[in-house]
Amino acid sequence: MGDIIIFYRKSNITNMCAVTVVGLRHYDNFLQLFSTERLADTGCMDMTAEQATQSMYKYYTPNQEEMAGVFAIEIKLIEE
């Protein structure tokens, strides 16, 4: 915990924000993550756990999920 992550827009790298990692939780798969975490906290508030799981396969293959599991990274915005 305590690591800093900086997010920026590819189209404009001066538009950025910094966050601190305040929590890190490992799950075996996306369904387990979305069944455990509050969907509103994951950005998937209008989805079921099954729909949220399917949406993640746009970014990660089921093979990647099986090999490494998945992480929920809890962050807090660093105020300037």
PyMOL Python script that loads the backbone (N, CA, C, O; Angstrom):
from pymol import cmd

cmd.read_pdbstr("""\
ATOM      1  N   MET A   1       0.838  -1.168   0.000  1.00  0.00           N
ATOM      2  CA  MET A   1       0.000   0.000   0.000  1.00  0.00           C
ATOM      3  C   MET A   1       0.891   1.243   0.000  1.00  0.00           C
ATOM      4  O   MET A   1       2.065   1.192   0.367  1.00  0.00           O
ATOM      5  N   GLY A   2       0.308   2.331  -0.413  1.00  0.00           N
ATOM      6  CA  GLY A   2       1.047   3.570  -0.432  1.00  0.00           C
ATOM      7  C   GLY A   2       1.682   3.904  -1.767  1.00  0.00           C
ATOM      8  O   GLY A   2       2.165   5.020  -1.958  1.00  0.00           O
ATOM      9  N   ASP A   3       1.691   2.948  -2.706  1.00  0.00           N
ATOM     10  CA  ASP A   3       2.240   3.242  -4.031  1.00  0.00           C
ATOM     11  C   ASP A   3       1.415   4.324  -4.706  1.00  0.00           C
ATOM     12  O   ASP A   3       0.221   4.467  -4.440  1.00  0.00           O
ATOM     13  N   ILE A   4       2.058   5.081  -5.581  1.00  0.00           N
ATOM     14  CA  ILE A   4       1.377   6.142  -6.323  1.00  0.00           C
ATOM     15  C   ILE A   4       1.261   5.721  -7.779  1.00  0.00           C
ATOM     16  O   ILE A   4       2.223   5.226  -8.367  1.00  0.00           O
ATOM     17  N   ILE A   5       0.085   5.919  -8.360  1.00  0.00           N
ATOM     18  CA  ILE A   5      -0.163   5.659  -9.772  1.00  0.00           C
ATOM     19  C   ILE A   5      -0.583   6.974 -10.406  1.00  0.00           C
ATOM     20  O   ILE A   5      -1.401   7.708  -9.850  1.00  0.00           O
ATOM     21  N   ILE A   6      -0.022   7.268 -11.567  1.00  0.00           N
ATOM     22  CA  ILE A   6      -0.405   8.475 -12.293  1.00  0.00           C
ATOM     23  C   ILE A   6      -1.166   8.060 -13.550  1.00  0.00           C
ATOM     24  O   ILE A   6      -0.671   7.279 -14.363  1.00  0.00           O
ATOM     25  N   PHE A   7      -2.375   8.596 -13.693  1.00  0.00           N
ATOM     26  CA  PHE A   7      -3.206   8.363 -14.865  1.00  0.00           C
ATOM     27  C   PHE A   7      -3.160   9.605 -15.740  1.00  0.00           C
ATOM     28  O   PHE A   7      -3.178  10.729 -15.238  1.00  0.00           O
ATOM     29  N   TYR A   8      -3.100   9.400 -17.042  1.00  0.00           N
ATOM     30  CA  TYR A   8      -3.143  10.527 -17.964  1.00  0.00           C
ATOM     31  C   TYR A   8      -3.853  10.112 -19.248  1.00  0.00           C
ATOM     32  O   TYR A   8      -3.974   8.927 -19.558  1.00  0.00           O
ATOM     33  N   ARG A   9      -4.315  11.113 -19.982  1.00  0.00           N
ATOM     34  CA  ARG A   9      -4.966  10.865 -21.259  1.00  0.00           C
ATOM     35  C   ARG A   9      -3.900  10.706 -22.334  1.00  0.00           C
ATOM     36  O   ARG A   9      -2.958  11.495 -22.412  1.00  0.00           O
ATOM     37  N   LYS A  10      -4.059   9.671 -23.165  1.00  0.00           N
ATOM     38  CA  LYS A  10      -3.117   9.480 -24.264  1.00  0.00           C
ATOM     39  C   LYS A  10      -3.117  10.684 -25.196  1.00  0.00           C
ATOM     40  O   LYS A  10      -2.079  11.059 -25.741  1.00  0.00           O
ATOM     41  N   SER A  11      -4.278  11.279 -25.374  1.00  0.00           N
ATOM     42  CA  SER A  11      -4.398  12.401 -26.300  1.00  0.00           C
ATOM     43  C   SER A  11      -3.841  13.705 -25.732  1.00  0.00           C
ATOM     44  O   SER A  11      -3.602  14.652 -26.481  1.00  0.00           O
ATOM     45  N   ASN A  12      -3.632  13.763 -24.407  1.00  0.00           N
ATOM     46  CA  ASN A  12      -3.140  14.986 -23.785  1.00  0.00           C
ATOM     47  C   ASN A  12      -2.486  14.616 -22.454  1.00  0.00           C
ATOM     48  O   ASN A  12      -3.150  14.597 -21.417  1.00  0.00           O
ATOM     49  N   ILE A  13      -1.191  14.322 -22.483  1.00  0.00           N
ATOM     50  CA  ILE A  13      -0.533  13.805 -21.272  1.00  0.00           C
ATOM     51  C   ILE A  13      -0.419  14.839 -20.160  1.00  0.00           C
ATOM     52  O   ILE A  13      -0.061  14.492 -19.034  1.00  0.00           O
ATOM     53  N   THR A  14      -0.717  16.103 -20.453  1.00  0.00           N
ATOM     54  CA  THR A  14      -0.714  17.098 -19.383  1.00  0.00           C
ATOM     55  C   THR A  14      -1.980  17.019 -18.544  1.00  0.00           C
ATOM     56  O   THR A  14      -2.039  17.587 -17.454  1.00  0.00           O
ATOM     57  N   ASN A  15      -2.995  16.316 -19.044  1.00  0.00           N
ATOM     58  CA  ASN A  15      -4.248  16.114 -18.317  1.00  0.00           C
ATOM     59  C   ASN A  15      -4.097  14.823 -17.520  1.00  0.00           C
ATOM     60  O   ASN A  15      -4.351  13.736 -18.038  1.00  0.00           O
ATOM     61  N   MET A  16      -3.682  14.945 -16.254  1.00  0.00           N
ATOM     62  CA  MET A  16      -3.392  13.759 -15.458  1.00  0.00           C
ATOM     63  C   MET A  16      -3.874  13.913 -14.017  1.00  0.00           C
ATOM     64  O   MET A  16      -4.212  15.005 -13.563  1.00  0.00           O
ATOM     65  N   CYS A  17      -3.891  12.790 -13.325  1.00  0.00           N
ATOM     66  CA  CYS A  17      -4.184  12.803 -11.897  1.00  0.00           C
ATOM     67  C   CYS A  17      -3.355  11.715 -11.233  1.00  0.00           C
ATOM     68  O   CYS A  17      -2.989  10.723 -11.862  1.00  0.00           O
ATOM     69  N   ALA A  18      -3.069  11.914  -9.969  1.00  0.00           N
ATOM     70  CA  ALA A  18      -2.276  10.956  -9.197  1.00  0.00           C
ATOM     71  C   ALA A  18      -3.154  10.364  -8.102  1.00  0.00           C
ATOM     72  O   ALA A  18      -3.970  11.057  -7.494  1.00  0.00           O
ATOM     73  N   VAL A  19      -2.970   9.075  -7.867  1.00  0.00           N
ATOM     74  CA  VAL A  19      -3.719   8.375  -6.829  1.00  0.00           C
ATOM     75  C   VAL A  19      -2.754   7.568  -5.975  1.00  0.00           C
ATOM     76  O   VAL A  19      -1.658   7.218  -6.412  1.00  0.00           O
ATOM     77  N   THR A  20      -3.175   7.280  -4.758  1.00  0.00           N
ATOM     78  CA  THR A  20      -2.431   6.414  -3.853  1.00  0.00           C
ATOM     79  C   THR A  20      -3.176   5.088  -3.743  1.00  0.00           C
ATOM     80  O   THR A  20      -4.402   5.070  -3.640  1.00  0.00           O
ATOM     81  N   VAL A  21      -2.448   3.993  -3.765  1.00  0.00           N
ATOM     82  CA  VAL A  21      -3.044   2.672  -3.569  1.00  0.00           C
ATOM     83  C   VAL A  21      -3.308   2.495  -2.079  1.00  0.00           C
ATOM     84  O   VAL A  21      -2.386   2.553  -1.265  1.00  0.00           O
ATOM     85  N   VAL A  22      -4.587   2.277  -1.725  1.00  0.00           N
ATOM     86  CA  VAL A  22      -4.953   2.096  -0.321  1.00  0.00           C
ATOM     87  C   VAL A  22      -5.428   0.681  -0.015  1.00  0.00           C
ATOM     88  O   VAL A  22      -5.619   0.325   1.148  1.00  0.00           O
ATOM     89  N   GLY A  23      -5.620  -0.129  -1.062  1.00  0.00           N
ATOM     90  CA  GLY A  23      -6.035  -1.508  -0.858  1.00  0.00           C
ATOM     91  C   GLY A  23      -5.746  -2.341  -2.092  1.00  0.00           C
ATOM     92  O   GLY A  23      -5.800  -1.837  -3.214  1.00  0.00           O
ATOM     93  N   LEU A  24      -5.441  -3.603  -1.889  1.00  0.00           N
ATOM     94  CA  LEU A  24      -5.158  -4.520  -2.989  1.00  0.00           C
ATOM     95  C   LEU A  24      -5.692  -5.893  -2.592  1.00  0.00           C
ATOM     96  O   LEU A  24      -5.259  -6.478  -1.599  1.00  0.00           O
ATOM     97  N   ARG A  25      -6.639  -6.397  -3.384  1.00  0.00           N
ATOM     98  CA  ARG A  25      -7.241  -7.692  -3.075  1.00  0.00           C
ATOM     99  C   ARG A  25      -7.151  -8.598  -4.302  1.00  0.00           C
ATOM    100  O   ARG A  25      -7.456  -8.171  -5.416  1.00  0.00           O
ATOM    101  N   HIS A  26      -6.734  -9.849  -4.098  1.00  0.00           N
ATOM    102  CA  HIS A  26      -6.581 -10.823  -5.180  1.00  0.00           C
ATOM    103  C   HIS A  26      -7.788 -11.761  -5.208  1.00  0.00           C
ATOM    104  O   HIS A  26      -8.283 -12.195  -4.168  1.00  0.00           O
ATOM    105  N   TYR A  27      -8.243 -12.061  -6.418  1.00  0.00           N
ATOM    106  CA  TYR A  27      -9.348 -13.000  -6.618  1.00  0.00           C
ATOM    107  C   TYR A  27      -8.932 -14.016  -7.673  1.00  0.00           C
ATOM    108  O   TYR A  27      -8.072 -13.736  -8.508  1.00  0.00           O
ATOM    109  N   ASP A  28      -9.539 -15.181  -7.632  1.00  0.00           N
ATOM    110  CA  ASP A  28      -9.225 -16.228  -8.607  1.00  0.00           C
ATOM    111  C   ASP A  28      -9.686 -15.859 -10.011  1.00  0.00           C
ATOM    112  O   ASP A  28      -9.048 -16.230 -10.996  1.00  0.00           O
ATOM    113  N   ASN A  29     -10.801 -15.123 -10.100  1.00  0.00           N
ATOM    114  CA  ASN A  29     -11.349 -14.775 -11.409  1.00  0.00           C
ATOM    115  C   ASN A  29     -12.247 -13.542 -11.285  1.00  0.00           C
ATOM    116  O   ASN A  29     -12.539 -13.072 -10.185  1.00  0.00           O
ATOM    117  N   PHE A  30     -12.679 -13.029 -12.451  1.00  0.00           N
ATOM    118  CA  PHE A  30     -13.502 -11.824 -12.461  1.00  0.00           C
ATOM    119  C   PHE A  30     -14.854 -12.048 -11.791  1.00  0.00           C
ATOM    120  O   PHE A  30     -15.349 -11.164 -11.091  1.00  0.00           O
ATOM    121  N   LEU A  31     -15.452 -13.207 -11.995  1.00  0.00           N
ATOM    122  CA  LEU A  31     -16.755 -13.458 -11.373  1.00  0.00           C
ATOM    123  C   LEU A  31     -16.654 -13.393  -9.861  1.00  0.00           C
ATOM    124  O   LEU A  31     -17.533 -12.838  -9.201  1.00  0.00           O
ATOM    125  N   GLN A  32     -15.594 -13.954  -9.309  1.00  0.00           N
ATOM    126  CA  GLN A  32     -15.384 -13.890  -7.854  1.00  0.00           C
ATOM    127  C   GLN A  32     -15.213 -12.437  -7.412  1.00  0.00           C
ATOM    128  O   GLN A  32     -15.778 -12.030  -6.397  1.00  0.00           O
ATOM    129  N   LEU A  33     -14.443 -11.656  -8.162  1.00  0.00           N
ATOM    130  CA  LEU A  33     -14.252 -10.247  -7.829  1.00  0.00           C
ATOM    131  C   LEU A  33     -15.584  -9.511  -7.838  1.00  0.00           C
ATOM    132  O   LEU A  33     -15.933  -8.834  -6.871  1.00  0.00           O
ATOM    133  N   PHE A  34     -16.326  -9.646  -8.934  1.00  0.00           N
ATOM    134  CA  PHE A  34     -17.574  -8.886  -9.065  1.00  0.00           C
ATOM    135  C   PHE A  34     -18.687  -9.414  -8.159  1.00  0.00           C
ATOM    136  O   PHE A  34     -19.667  -8.710  -7.917  1.00  0.00           O
ATOM    137  N   SER A  35     -18.550 -10.624  -7.665  1.00  0.00           N
ATOM    138  CA  SER A  35     -19.524 -11.164  -6.713  1.00  0.00           C
ATOM    139  C   SER A  35     -19.200 -10.743  -5.286  1.00  0.00           C
ATOM    140  O   SER A  35     -20.060 -10.814  -4.408  1.00  0.00           O
ATOM    141  N   THR A  36     -17.959 -10.301  -5.046  1.00  0.00           N
ATOM    142  CA  THR A  36     -17.500  -9.928  -3.710  1.00  0.00           C
ATOM    143  C   THR A  36     -17.491  -8.419  -3.510  1.00  0.00           C
ATOM    144  O   THR A  36     -18.007  -7.918  -2.511  1.00  0.00           O
ATOM    145  N   GLU A  37     -16.903  -7.694  -4.464  1.00  0.00           N
ATOM    146  CA  GLU A  37     -16.809  -6.242  -4.371  1.00  0.00           C
ATOM    147  C   GLU A  37     -18.156  -5.609  -4.701  1.00  0.00           C
ATOM    148  O   GLU A  37     -18.944  -6.181  -5.454  1.00  0.00           O
ATOM    149  N   ARG A  38     -18.422  -4.436  -4.144  1.00  0.00           N
ATOM    150  CA  ARG A  38     -19.619  -3.690  -4.521  1.00  0.00           C
ATOM    151  C   ARG A  38     -19.482  -3.257  -5.974  1.00  0.00           C
ATOM    152  O   ARG A  38     -18.497  -2.613  -6.336  1.00  0.00           O
ATOM    153  N   LEU A  39     -20.456  -3.602  -6.809  1.00  0.00           N
ATOM    154  CA  LEU A  39     -20.360  -3.267  -8.231  1.00  0.00           C
ATOM    155  C   LEU A  39     -20.193  -1.774  -8.454  1.00  0.00           C
ATOM    156  O   LEU A  39     -19.509  -1.367  -9.393  1.00  0.00           O
ATOM    157  N   ALA A  40     -20.804  -0.949  -7.611  1.00  0.00           N
ATOM    158  CA  ALA A  40     -20.657   0.507  -7.746  1.00  0.00           C
ATOM    159  C   ALA A  40     -19.202   0.922  -7.546  1.00  0.00           C
ATOM    160  O   ALA A  40     -18.757   1.900  -8.148  1.00  0.00           O
ATOM    161  N   ASP A  41     -18.459   0.202  -6.719  1.00  0.00           N
ATOM    162  CA  ASP A  41     -17.056   0.537  -6.475  1.00  0.00           C
ATOM    163  C   ASP A  41     -16.150   0.113  -7.624  1.00  0.00           C
ATOM    164  O   ASP A  41     -15.006   0.558  -7.707  1.00  0.00           O
ATOM    165  N   THR A  42     -16.650  -0.744  -8.511  1.00  0.00           N
ATOM    166  CA  THR A  42     -15.840  -1.234  -9.625  1.00  0.00           C
ATOM    167  C   THR A  42     -16.108  -0.469 -10.917  1.00  0.00           C
ATOM    168  O   THR A  42     -15.434  -0.694 -11.922  1.00  0.00           O
ATOM    169  N   GLY A  43     -17.081   0.426 -10.896  1.00  0.00           N
ATOM    170  CA  GLY A  43     -17.445   1.142 -12.116  1.00  0.00           C
ATOM    171  C   GLY A  43     -18.457   0.389 -12.949  1.00  0.00           C
ATOM    172  O   GLY A  43     -18.777   0.809 -14.061  1.00  0.00           O
ATOM    173  N   CYS A  44     -18.967  -0.720 -12.431  1.00  0.00           N
ATOM    174  CA  CYS A  44     -19.917  -1.564 -13.168  1.00  0.00           C
ATOM    175  C   CYS A  44     -21.287  -1.574 -12.497  1.00  0.00           C
ATOM    176  O   CYS A  44     -21.944  -2.613 -12.429  1.00  0.00           O
ATOM    177  N   MET A  45     -21.715  -0.412 -12.000  1.00  0.00           N
ATOM    178  CA  MET A  45     -22.922  -0.354 -11.183  1.00  0.00           C
ATOM    179  C   MET A  45     -24.201  -0.735 -11.912  1.00  0.00           C
ATOM    180  O   MET A  45     -25.168  -1.151 -11.274  1.00  0.00           O
ATOM    181  N   ASP A  46     -24.228  -0.603 -13.235  1.00  0.00           N
ATOM    182  CA  ASP A  46     -25.440  -0.925 -13.987  1.00  0.00           C
ATOM    183  C   ASP A  46     -25.414  -2.340 -14.549  1.00  0.00           C
ATOM    184  O   ASP A  46     -26.221  -2.676 -15.416  1.00  0.00           O
ATOM    185  N   MET A  47     -24.492  -3.177 -14.062  1.00  0.00           N
ATOM    186  CA  MET A  47     -24.334  -4.538 -14.572  1.00  0.00           C
ATOM    187  C   MET A  47     -24.506  -5.558 -13.456  1.00  0.00           C
ATOM    188  O   MET A  47     -24.376  -5.250 -12.272  1.00  0.00           O
ATOM    189  N   THR A  48     -24.801  -6.773 -13.872  1.00  0.00           N
ATOM    190  CA  THR A  48     -24.739  -7.893 -12.932  1.00  0.00           C
ATOM    191  C   THR A  48     -23.289  -8.347 -12.857  1.00  0.00           C
ATOM    192  O   THR A  48     -22.465  -7.918 -13.664  1.00  0.00           O
ATOM    193  N   ALA A  49     -22.969  -9.207 -11.902  1.00  0.00           N
ATOM    194  CA  ALA A  49     -21.609  -9.741 -11.793  1.00  0.00           C
ATOM    195  C   ALA A  49     -21.225 -10.489 -13.070  1.00  0.00           C
ATOM    196  O   ALA A  49     -20.079 -10.414 -13.513  1.00  0.00           O
ATOM    197  N   GLU A  50     -22.171 -11.201 -13.656  1.00  0.00           N
ATOM    198  CA  GLU A  50     -21.908 -11.950 -14.892  1.00  0.00           C
ATOM    199  C   GLU A  50     -21.640 -11.001 -16.056  1.00  0.00           C
ATOM    200  O   GLU A  50     -20.730 -11.240 -16.850  1.00  0.00           O
ATOM    201  N   GLN A  51     -22.424  -9.924 -16.166  1.00  0.00           N
ATOM    202  CA  GLN A  51     -22.210  -8.948 -17.239  1.00  0.00           C
ATOM    203  C   GLN A  51     -20.872  -8.238 -17.078  1.00  0.00           C
ATOM    204  O   GLN A  51     -20.159  -8.026 -18.059  1.00  0.00           O
ATOM    205  N   ALA A  52     -20.530  -7.874 -15.857  1.00  0.00           N
ATOM    206  CA  ALA A  52     -19.251  -7.209 -15.605  1.00  0.00           C
ATOM    207  C   ALA A  52     -18.091  -8.137 -15.974  1.00  0.00           C
ATOM    208  O   ALA A  52     -17.096  -7.701 -16.552  1.00  0.00           O
ATOM    209  N   THR A  53     -18.231  -9.417 -15.633  1.00  0.00           N
ATOM    210  CA  THR A  53     -17.204 -10.400 -15.986  1.00  0.00           C
ATOM    211  C   THR A  53     -17.020 -10.455 -17.493  1.00  0.00           C
ATOM    212  O   THR A  53     -15.893 -10.398 -17.984  1.00  0.00           O
ATOM    213  N   GLN A  54     -18.111 -10.564 -18.225  1.00  0.00           N
ATOM    214  CA  GLN A  54     -18.030 -10.622 -19.688  1.00  0.00           C
ATOM    215  C   GLN A  54     -17.403  -9.359 -20.266  1.00  0.00           C
ATOM    216  O   GLN A  54     -16.667  -9.424 -21.250  1.00  0.00           O
ATOM    217  N   SER A  55     -17.692  -8.211 -19.660  1.00  0.00           N
ATOM    218  CA  SER A  55     -17.142  -6.952 -20.172  1.00  0.00           C
ATOM    219  C   SER A  55     -15.620  -6.906 -20.050  1.00  0.00           C
ATOM    220  O   SER A  55     -14.957  -6.236 -20.842  1.00  0.00           O
ATOM    221  N   MET A  56     -15.064  -7.607 -19.075  1.00  0.00           N
ATOM    222  CA  MET A  56     -13.614  -7.593 -18.875  1.00  0.00           C
ATOM    223  C   MET A  56     -12.878  -8.390 -19.948  1.00  0.00           C
ATOM    224  O   MET A  56     -11.682  -8.187 -20.158  1.00  0.00           O
ATOM    225  N   TYR A  57     -13.579  -9.292 -20.627  1.00  0.00           N
ATOM    226  CA  TYR A  57     -12.933 -10.097 -21.661  1.00  0.00           C
ATOM    227  C   TYR A  57     -12.629  -9.282 -22.918  1.00  0.00           C
ATOM    228  O   TYR A  57     -12.037  -9.804 -23.862  1.00  0.00           O
ATOM    229  N   LYS A  58     -13.026  -8.017 -22.939  1.00  0.00           N
ATOM    230  CA  LYS A  58     -12.587  -7.111 -24.010  1.00  0.00           C
ATOM    231  C   LYS A  58     -11.121  -6.740 -23.801  1.00  0.00           C
ATOM    232  O   LYS A  58     -10.423  -6.384 -24.751  1.00  0.00           O
ATOM    233  N   TYR A  59     -10.663  -6.825 -22.566  1.00  0.00           N
ATOM    234  CA  TYR A  59      -9.322  -6.388 -22.195  1.00  0.00           C
ATOM    235  C   TYR A  59      -8.383  -7.547 -21.836  1.00  0.00           C
ATOM    236  O   TYR A  59      -7.179  -7.474 -22.083  1.00  0.00           O
ATOM    237  N   TYR A  60      -8.930  -8.597 -21.261  1.00  0.00           N
ATOM    238  CA  TYR A  60      -8.149  -9.741 -20.805  1.00  0.00           C
ATOM    239  C   TYR A  60      -8.775 -11.020 -21.324  1.00  0.00           C
ATOM    240  O   TYR A  60     -10.000 -11.142 -21.361  1.00  0.00           O
ATOM    241  N   THR A  61      -7.953 -11.969 -21.724  1.00  0.00           N
ATOM    242  CA  THR A  61      -8.488 -13.249 -22.188  1.00  0.00           C
ATOM    243  C   THR A  61      -8.793 -14.140 -20.978  1.00  0.00           C
ATOM    244  O   THR A  61      -8.207 -13.954 -19.911  1.00  0.00           O
ATOM    245  N   PRO A  62      -9.698 -15.095 -21.137  1.00  0.00           N
ATOM    246  CA  PRO A  62      -9.936 -16.050 -20.049  1.00  0.00           C
ATOM    247  C   PRO A  62      -8.655 -16.789 -19.646  1.00  0.00           C
ATOM    248  O   PRO A  62      -8.485 -17.146 -18.480  1.00  0.00           O
ATOM    249  N   ASN A  63      -7.757 -17.016 -20.608  1.00  0.00           N
ATOM    250  CA  ASN A  63      -6.489 -17.675 -20.293  1.00  0.00           C
ATOM    251  C   ASN A  63      -5.637 -16.801 -19.376  1.00  0.00           C
ATOM    252  O   ASN A  63      -5.038 -17.311 -18.429  1.00  0.00           O
ATOM    253  N   GLN A  64      -5.572 -15.497 -19.638  1.00  0.00           N
ATOM    254  CA  GLN A  64      -4.831 -14.589 -18.755  1.00  0.00           C
ATOM    255  C   GLN A  64      -5.440 -14.576 -17.358  1.00  0.00           C
ATOM    256  O   GLN A  64      -4.725 -14.570 -16.356  1.00  0.00           O
ATOM    257  N   GLU A  65      -6.763 -14.574 -17.305  1.00  0.00           N
ATOM    258  CA  GLU A  65      -7.474 -14.588 -16.033  1.00  0.00           C
ATOM    259  C   GLU A  65      -7.121 -15.853 -15.250  1.00  0.00           C
ATOM    260  O   GLU A  65      -6.863 -15.789 -14.048  1.00  0.00           O
ATOM    261  N   GLU A  66      -7.110 -16.986 -15.919  1.00  0.00           N
ATOM    262  CA  GLU A  66      -6.830 -18.255 -15.267  1.00  0.00           C
ATOM    263  C   GLU A  66      -5.374 -18.335 -14.787  1.00  0.00           C
ATOM    264  O   GLU A  66      -5.096 -18.880 -13.719  1.00  0.00           O
ATOM    265  N   MET A  67      -4.463 -17.795 -15.575  1.00  0.00           N
ATOM    266  CA  MET A  67      -3.040 -17.871 -15.226  1.00  0.00           C
ATOM    267  C   MET A  67      -2.674 -17.002 -14.031  1.00  0.00           C
ATOM    268  O   MET A  67      -1.886 -17.421 -13.184  1.00  0.00           O
ATOM    269  N   ALA A  68      -3.234 -15.799 -13.950  1.00  0.00           N
ATOM    270  CA  ALA A  68      -2.782 -14.850 -12.930  1.00  0.00           C
ATOM    271  C   ALA A  68      -3.836 -14.487 -11.899  1.00  0.00           C
ATOM    272  O   ALA A  68      -3.503 -13.900 -10.869  1.00  0.00           O
ATOM    273  N   GLY A  69      -5.093 -14.817 -12.143  1.00  0.00           N
ATOM    274  CA  GLY A  69      -6.151 -14.321 -11.285  1.00  0.00           C
ATOM    275  C   GLY A  69      -6.364 -12.846 -11.586  1.00  0.00           C
ATOM    276  O   GLY A  69      -5.875 -12.339 -12.595  1.00  0.00           O
ATOM    277  N   VAL A  70      -7.085 -12.161 -10.723  1.00  0.00           N
ATOM    278  CA  VAL A  70      -7.372 -10.741 -10.930  1.00  0.00           C
ATOM    279  C   VAL A  70      -7.213  -9.994  -9.608  1.00  0.00           C
ATOM    280  O   VAL A  70      -7.285 -10.586  -8.532  1.00  0.00           O
ATOM    281  N   PHE A  71      -6.998  -8.694  -9.711  1.00  0.00           N
ATOM    282  CA  PHE A  71      -6.815  -7.868  -8.532  1.00  0.00           C
ATOM    283  C   PHE A  71      -7.826  -6.733  -8.517  1.00  0.00           C
ATOM    284  O   PHE A  71      -8.148  -6.165  -9.560  1.00  0.00           O
ATOM    285  N   ALA A  72      -8.316  -6.411  -7.351  1.00  0.00           N
ATOM    286  CA  ALA A  72      -9.088  -5.188  -7.128  1.00  0.00           C
ATOM    287  C   ALA A  72      -8.114  -4.219  -6.482  1.00  0.00           C
ATOM    288  O   ALA A  72      -7.596  -4.480  -5.396  1.00  0.00           O
ATOM    289  N   ILE A  73      -7.864  -3.099  -7.152  1.00  0.00           N
ATOM    290  CA  ILE A  73      -6.939  -2.099  -6.634  1.00  0.00           C
ATOM    291  C   ILE A  73      -7.765  -0.915  -6.145  1.00  0.00           C
ATOM    292  O   ILE A  73      -8.398  -0.215  -6.936  1.00  0.00           O
ATOM    293  N   GLU A  74      -7.752  -0.704  -4.855  1.00  0.00           N
ATOM    294  CA  GLU A  74      -8.495   0.428  -4.265  1.00  0.00           C
ATOM    295  C   GLU A  74      -7.579   1.642  -4.228  1.00  0.00           C
ATOM    296  O   GLU A  74      -6.452   1.569  -3.738  1.00  0.00           O
ATOM    297  N   ILE A  75      -8.073   2.756  -4.749  1.00  0.00           N
ATOM    298  CA  ILE A  75      -7.240   3.956  -4.862  1.00  0.00           C
ATOM    299  C   ILE A  75      -7.927   5.163  -4.234  1.00  0.00           C
ATOM    300  O   ILE A  75      -9.145   5.194  -4.053  1.00  0.00           O
ATOM    301  N   LYS A  76      -7.101   6.156  -3.909  1.00  0.00           N
ATOM    302  CA  LYS A  76      -7.606   7.421  -3.376  1.00  0.00           C
ATOM    303  C   LYS A  76      -6.915   8.544  -4.128  1.00  0.00           C
ATOM    304  O   LYS A  76      -5.693   8.539  -4.272  1.00  0.00           O
ATOM    305  N   LEU A  77      -7.700   9.516  -4.613  1.00  0.00           N
ATOM    306  CA  LEU A  77      -7.157  10.635  -5.342  1.00  0.00           C
ATOM    307  C   LEU A  77      -6.262  11.467  -4.439  1.00  0.00           C
ATOM    308  O   LEU A  77      -6.624  11.768  -3.301  1.00  0.00           O
ATOM    309  N   ILE A  78      -5.093  11.839  -4.949  1.00  0.00           N
ATOM    310  CA  ILE A  78      -4.193  12.726  -4.211  1.00  0.00           C
ATOM    311  C   ILE A  78      -4.615  14.153  -4.537  1.00  0.00           C
ATOM    312  O   ILE A  78      -4.565  14.577  -5.692  1.00  0.00           O
ATOM    313  N   GLU A  79      -5.019  14.870  -3.535  1.00  0.00           N
ATOM    314  CA  GLU A  79      -5.436  16.267  -3.718  1.00  0.00           C
ATOM    315  C   GLU A  79      -4.195  17.143  -3.854  1.00  0.00           C
ATOM    316  O   GLU A  79      -3.219  16.985  -3.120  1.00  0.00           O
ATOM    317  N   GLU A  80      -4.253  18.053  -4.791  1.00  0.00           N
ATOM    318  CA  GLU A  80      -3.108  18.965  -4.986  1.00  0.00           C
ATOM    319  C   GLU A  80      -3.221  20.171  -4.104  1.00  0.00           C
ATOM    320  O   GLU A  80      -2.352  21.042  -4.133  1.00  0.00           O
TER     321      GLU A  80
END
""", "prot")
cmd.dss("prot")
cmd.show_as("cartoon", "prot")
cmd.util.cbc("prot")
cmd.orient("prot")
